[in-house]
Amino acid sequence: MKIKGLLLGGMVLALALLSFSCAQKKKVYVAPTRPTVTTPHQTITPLPEPTPGVWTVANALRPLAVAPELQDDEPAQTLLDAVDLTLEKFTAMDGAAILRFGLEAVPVSRLVDSLNDFRGKLAAMGLSEEFFRYVRENFVFYSSTAPQVVFTGYYEPLLRGSRCASPQYPYPLYGCPADLVTVDLQQFYFYKDQPNLAQIKGRVDDNRRLVPYYTRADIDFRRMLSGRDLEIIWVDSLVDVFFLHIQGSGIVQLDDGSRIYVGYADQNGHPFKSIGRYLLDKRLIDRGQLSLQGMKAFLKAYPEAVMDAFIANPSYIFFQVNPQSATGTFGARLTPWRSIASDPRLFPLGTLAYIECEKPVFDKQNCIVGWEKFGRFVLNQDTGGAIRGAGRVDLFTGNGDLSELVAGNMKQKGTLFFLLKKKPSS
């Protein structure tokens, strides 16, 4: 009976795929976006070093002889909050554990002392010129060696959902499956000869072989995880689920008005592929629509394009229910506008950083009318599947309309520095 059902299901799926691919393709028209007037971007001088063939922790950061000029465009209290959340995690760690700032090995105990000093001066002086001068004189600034750093934004989306599946809420968010295996290649003998191999994930098949885990096509459209009691919540839009995967965490509002916070639990091990690149390559949208808002609007207007667009990105995120809003990989609750995600293979997770970039300026109709340069202290508290290399940073913008607008449009060049209190002179 099971075999017969599987064969019948396979035939139905095959016919569905065939009809989707063989249907006469209509030309997809998308209305042009409203033109915006942008002010000239202020030029940020790139670092002169060429990009290495392979990024490593040793070549991703270098200490600067002269600290940059400092400013900060956000309230001091949000910075104090973000530092406190990081200190809570660091003080619970082994003080002898090592984090690397480029070539320098730094024990957690020194990081705690450094953050406590920064916090104490900030509480006493505020974000004043006196405070900026103190930081410049007493902290080492380690600069990303990338020729340019590209900053994007991510936010905490709000979805509508239910604890039970229904015609209104047919799309599941899956928890982490028990058969997802993580292989730590550093434990194997060949790692010494190939130190740049990444961690891999997979599953053990019926022949006891380790094989790649199911892809997005397998999970969302072949329903390979259905019936395994992995569904933690059900939502009303597959498009919203897809973009929740990209953001990594979100809020699901239930019909009774209560909210559930969901966050990253694990990933299937397949590489992240940009849906924006797919839509551009297929000429379904133009560059003027290459924002989160533009892509979501297109996919909801043309559901026939959804399946091919989504399976072009085989990466898949598994979720867990969290007791609070967005929590980063470091384990601390993220602070809007103060938390960033970077590549954990290169940069020390949980540490204090300083960024220089540009933020959008909107008119009353939420159209971008220019870009404004800013500087800001942030905490490196998160990671992301698309955030790879020394030249990528993701800024967490929180939740709400403004957060989504900024995150959906931000892709700006800037600079990235990590800070550490200088050792006392002997």
C-alpha positions in Angstrom: 0.0 0.0 0.0 2.8 2.4 0.9 4.7 1.5 -2.4 1.5 2.1 -4.4 1.0 5.4 -2.7 4.5 6.5 -3.4 4.3 5.5 -7.0 1.1 7.4 -7.4 2.5 10.5 -5.6 5.6 10.4 -7.8 3.5 10.2 -11.0 1.4 13.2 -9.8 4.6 15.2 -9.0 6.1 14.3 -12.3 3.0 15.4 -14.2 2.9 18.6 -12.2 6.5 19.4 -12.9 6.0 18.5 -16.6 3.0 20.8 -17.0 4.8 23.6 -15.2 7.8 23.4 -17.5 5.8 22.7 -20.7 3.2 25.4 -20.2 3.4 28.2 -22.6 5.5 30.8 -20.9 3.9 34.1 -20.8 6.1 37.2 -20.7 6.1 38.4 -17.2 5.6 42.2 -17.0 6.4 44.0 -13.8 5.6 47.6 -13.4 8.6 49.8 -13.2 9.5 51.0 -9.8 9.0 54.6 -8.8 12.0 56.7 -9.7 14.1 58.0 -6.9 16.5 60.8 -6.6 19.8 59.9 -4.9 22.4 62.2 -3.7 26.0 61.4 -4.7 27.5 58.8 -2.4 30.4 60.0 -0.2 33.5 58.2 -1.3 35.1 55.8 1.2 38.7 55.1 0.4 39.2 51.3 0.0 42.1 49.5 1.7 45.0 48.9 -0.8 45.7 45.2 -0.1 44.6 42.8 -2.8 42.1 40.1 -1.9 43.9 36.8 -1.0 43.2 33.6 -2.8 41.7 32.2 0.4 40.5 34.1 3.4 41.9 32.9 6.7 41.7 34.3 10.2 45.4 35.2 9.9 44.9 37.5 6.8 41.5 38.9 7.5 42.4 41.5 10.1 45.4 43.8 10.7 46.0 46.3 13.5 46.1 50.0 12.5 48.8 52.4 13.5 46.3 55.3 13.6 42.7 54.9 14.8 39.9 56.3 12.6 37.9 59.3 13.6 34.8 58.3 15.6 31.2 59.2 15.7 27.9 57.5 16.6 24.4 58.1 15.3 22.4 55.9 17.8 21.6 56.4 21.5 24.2 55.5 24.0 21.7 53.3 25.9 21.3 50.9 23.0 25.1 50.5 23.0 25.2 49.9 26.7 22.4 47.3 26.3 24.3 45.5 23.5 27.6 45.4 25.5 25.7 44.1 28.6 24.2 41.2 26.6 27.7 40.3 25.2 29.3 40.5 28.6 26.7 38.2 30.1 27.8 35.5 27.6 31.6 36.2 27.8 31.6 36.1 31.6 30.0 32.6 31.5 32.8 31.3 29.3 36.2 29.9 30.3 38.5 33.0 30.7 41.4 31.1 29.2 39.5 30.3 25.9 41.1 32.0 22.9 39.7 34.2 20.2 41.8 35.5 17.4 42.2 39.0 16.2 44.1 38.3 13.0 47.5 37.0 14.1 46.9 37.8 17.8 45.5 35.2 20.2 43.3 36.9 22.8 41.9 35.2 25.9 38.3 35.7 26.9 39.4 37.2 30.2 41.1 40.1 28.3 38.0 40.6 26.2 35.9 40.9 29.3 38.3 43.5 30.8 38.3 45.4 27.5 34.5 45.5 27.3 34.1 46.5 31.0 36.5 49.4 30.5 34.6 50.5 27.3 31.3 50.2 29.1 32.4 52.1 32.2 33.8 55.0 30.2 30.6 55.1 28.0 28.4 55.2 31.0 30.4 58.0 32.5 31.0 60.1 29.4 28.2 59.2 27.0 28.8 59.3 23.3 30.9 62.5 23.6 34.0 63.8 22.0 35.8 63.0 25.3 34.7 59.4 25.0 35.7 59.1 21.4 39.1 60.5 22.2 39.5 58.1 25.1 38.7 55.1 22.8 41.0 56.2 20.1 43.9 56.6 22.5 43.4 53.4 24.6 42.1 50.8 22.1 43.7 49.0 19.3 41.7 49.1 16.0 41.9 46.0 13.8 40.8 46.7 10.3 39.3 44.2 7.8 41.8 43.7 5.1 39.2 43.4 2.4 39.6 46.0 -0.4 36.0 47.0 0.3 33.4 45.9 2.8 29.8 45.5 1.5 27.1 46.1 4.2 23.6 44.7 3.8 20.8 44.6 6.3 18.6 42.0 7.9 15.5 42.3 10.0 13.0 40.3 12.0 9.9 39.7 9.8 6.4 39.3 11.1 4.4 36.3 9.7 0.9 35.1 10.3 0.6 31.5 11.5 -1.1 28.8 13.5 -0.1 25.9 15.7 -2.1 23.5 13.4 -2.1 23.0 9.7 -5.2 24.2 7.8 -6.0 25.4 4.3 -5.3 28.9 5.6 -2.0 27.9 7.1 -0.5 25.1 4.9 3.2 25.9 5.0 5.4 24.5 7.9 8.4 25.8 9.7 10.5 22.7 10.4 12.5 22.0 13.5 15.9 20.4 13.2 15.6 16.8 12.0 17.4 14.1 14.1 19.0 12.5 11.0 20.9 15.8 10.1 24.6 14.9 10.7 27.3 17.5 11.2 30.9 16.4 10.3 33.7 18.2 12.0 36.5 17.8 9.5 39.1 19.1 12.0 38.8 15.8 13.8 40.0 13.8 10.7 43.6 13.0 9.8 43.4 14.7 6.3 42.5 18.1 7.8 46.1 19.0 8.3 46.7 18.9 4.6 43.5 20.6 3.7 42.8 23.2 6.4 40.4 25.2 4.4 37.8 22.5 4.1 34.5 23.6 5.5 32.4 21.8 8.0 29.9 19.6 6.1 26.4 18.3 6.9 24.5 15.3 5.6 22.6 12.2 6.5 23.3 8.5 6.6 21.3 6.6 3.9 20.0 3.1 4.0 23.4 1.8 2.8 25.1 3.5 5.7 26.7 6.1 3.4 27.0 9.7 4.3 25.1 11.7 1.6 24.1 15.3 1.3 21.0 16.3 3.2 17.8 17.1 1.5 17.6 20.3 -0.6 15.0 22.9 -0.6 13.3 21.2 -3.6 13.2 17.9 -1.6 11.8 19.6 1.5 9.3 22.2 0.2 8.2 20.5 -3.0 8.8 16.8 -2.6 7.8 17.0 1.1 10.6 14.6 2.3 10.2 15.7 5.9 6.4 15.6 6.0 4.9 13.2 8.5 8.0 13.2 10.8 6.5 15.5 13.5 9.1 18.2 12.8 6.6 21.0 12.1 6.8 23.6 14.9 4.4 26.2 13.4 2.3 26.6 10.2 2.1 29.9 8.2 0.0 31.3 5.4 2.7 32.2 2.8 5.5 30.2 1.3 7.0 33.4 0.0 7.2 34.7 3.6 8.7 31.4 4.8 11.4 31.7 2.1 12.4 35.2 3.2 12.3 34.2 6.8 15.0 31.6 5.9 17.1 34.4 4.6 16.6 36.6 7.7 17.2 33.7 10.1 14.7 34.7 12.8 11.2 36.2 13.0 7.9 36.6 14.8 4.8 34.5 14.0 1.6 36.1 15.1 -1.3 33.7 15.9 -5.0 34.3 15.4 -5.5 34.8 19.1 -3.0 37.8 19.1 -0.2 35.9 20.8 3.3 35.8 19.3 5.9 33.1 18.9 9.5 33.9 18.4 11.4 31.6 16.0 15.1 31.5 15.3 17.8 29.6 13.5 18.5 26.1 14.8 20.5 24.6 12.0 21.0 24.5 8.2 21.0 21.6 5.7 24.6 22.1 4.5 23.8 23.2 1.0 25.3 26.5 -0.3 23.2 29.7 -0.2 22.3 30.9 -3.7 20.9 34.4 -4.3 17.3 34.5 -5.5 18.0 38.1 -6.7 20.7 36.8 -9.0 18.3 34.0 -10.3 15.5 36.5 -11.0 17.9 38.9 -12.8 19.5 36.1 -14.9 16.0 34.9 -16.0 15.1 38.5 -16.8 12.1 38.3 -14.5 12.9 41.6 -12.8 15.3 44.4 -13.5 17.9 45.9 -11.2 15.5 48.6 -10.1 13.4 46.0 -8.4 16.3 44.2 -6.8 15.2 44.9 -3.2 13.6 42.6 -0.7 10.3 44.5 -1.2 10.6 44.3 -5.0 11.3 40.5 -5.0 8.5 39.7 -2.6 6.0 41.7 -4.6 7.0 40.0 -7.8 6.8 36.4 -6.3 3.4 37.1 -4.8 2.1 38.6 -8.1 3.4 35.6 -10.2 3.1 32.4 -8.1 3.9 30.3 -11.2 7.5 31.5 -10.9 7.8 30.6 -7.2 8.9 26.9 -7.4 11.8 27.4 -9.9 13.0 30.5 -8.1 13.0 28.9 -4.7 14.7 25.6 -5.7 17.5 27.7 -7.3 18.6 28.2 -3.6 19.2 24.7 -2.2 20.0 26.0 1.3 17.4 25.3 3.9 17.1 26.6 7.5 15.6 24.7 10.4 14.0 26.7 13.3 13.4 26.5 17.0 11.1 28.4 19.3 12.9 31.0 21.3 11.8 32.7 24.5 12.6 36.1 23.2 13.1 38.1 20.0 16.0 37.6 17.6 19.0 35.8 19.1 22.3 35.6 17.3 24.7 32.8 16.8 26.7 34.1 19.8 23.7 33.4 22.0 22.9 37.0 22.9 19.7 38.7 22.1 20.3 41.0 19.1 20.0 44.8 19.5 18.5 46.7 16.6 21.0 48.8 14.8 23.8 47.6 17.2 24.3 44.0 16.2 26.1 42.7 13.1 26.7 39.4 11.4 30.0 38.5 9.9 32.1 35.4 8.9 32.9 33.5 12.1 35.8 31.8 10.4 37.6 35.1 10.1 36.3 37.5 12.8 36.0 37.0 16.6 32.4 36.4 17.5 30.8 38.5 20.3 33.4 41.3 20.1 33.1 45.1 19.9 33.4 46.6 16.4 33.1 50.0 14.7 31.5 50.5 11.3 31.4 53.3 8.7 28.8 53.1 6.0 25.8 54.8 4.5 22.1 54.6 5.4 19.1 55.5 3.3 17.1 58.7 3.6 13.4 58.3 2.8 10.7 60.7 1.9 7.1 60.6 3.2 6.2 58.0 0.6 9.1 55.7 1.8 11.1 56.3 -1.4 14.8 56.7 -1.1 15.9 60.2 -1.8 19.6 59.9 -0.7 22.2 58.2 1.4 23.8 59.6 4.5 27.2 58.5 5.8 27.3 57.3 9.4 29.7 55.8 12.0 28.6 53.5 14.8 29.8 51.1 17.5 28.3 47.6 17.1 28.7 44.1 18.5 29.6 41.2 16.3 26.9 38.8 17.6 25.7 36.8 14.6 26.5 34.9 11.4 24.7 34.3 8.1 24.8 31.8 5.3 25.5 34.5 2.7 28.0 36.4 4.9 31.3 35.0 3.7 34.7 36.6 3.5 36.3 39.6 5.0 34.3 42.0 2.8 30.7 41.2 4.0 28.8 42.4 7.0 25.0 42.2 7.7 23.5 44.9 10.0 20.5 43.9 12.1 17.8 46.5 11.9 15.2 45.0 14.3 11.5 44.7 13.3 8.8 47.0 11.9 8.3 48.9 8.7 11.4 51.1 8.9 13.6 48.0 9.7 12.3 46.2 6.7 12.7 49.2 4.4 16.3 49.7 5.5 17.2 46.0 5.4 15.5 45.5 2.0 17.4 48.3 0.3 20.8 48.4 2.0 23.8 47.2 0.0 26.5 49.8 0.6 30.3 50.0 0.8 31.9 50.8 4.1 34.7 50.0 6.5 34.9 47.5 9.4 37.1 47.7 12.5 37.3 45.5 15.7 38.4 47.0 19.0 40.4 45.7 21.9 41.8 47.6 24.9 45.5 48.1 24.7 47.7 46.1 27.0 49.1 48.3 29.9 52.7 49.4 29.2 55.2 47.5 31.3 
